[in-house]
């Protein structure tokens, strides 16, 4: 559903409209709910880890697209940290590396994660659509799409607790990505929300920002749909 100007009039109403998307975040997806409840098999966990890697490795490309379209040096100086968080500043560092180690802890080899042999078409389509969105839409809208991070700390805390409780066969060091995001996501969200509320001052621009966040929720939900269908109970 497309946002209308009347639903996002005023700064408080704008932020409220953004936060209202919490109910559409992918932590509500049945597959994700089962994962946190300890109801997934090893095959399903590995399928999710392998497919989610395609999203993880494309995050820096998405952020680089935002940087390439952003005319403001101050925004770029802060936004570039996201790329460094995922790519690291040297080999063996960063969030992508941490996700590969999660795959290894779950019983996957690096090769089979990196060569995408388990990647299902629906996941590829959803992630590619997100990167294309960041490349082609106005940079502020692309920033707004990242505001799913408003909901990420709670998700990460619940996911970490669920994995530690229900999937002890995954070595604790393999969960380092989740632990890092507990600190990174609030920082990233604070900056993105600051950018969006500063630059979206008209009812029309606020509505477009809300629509961008809605699109991102659809991307993440579609990703989970594709994994759920590929790895049934």
Buried (B, 14 or more C-beta within 10 A) or exposed (E): EEBEEEBBBEEEBBBEBBBEBBEBBBBBBEBBEBBBEEEBEEEBBBBBBBBBBBBBBBBBBBBBBBBEBBEBEEBBEBBBBBBBBBBBEEEEBBBBBBBBBBBBBBEBEEEEBBEBEBBBEBBBBBBEEBBEBBBEBBBBBBBBBBBBBBBBBBBBBBBBEBBEEBBEEBEEEBBBBBBBBBEBBBBBBEBBBEBBBEBBEEBEBBBBBBBBBBBBBBBBBBBBBBBBEBBEE
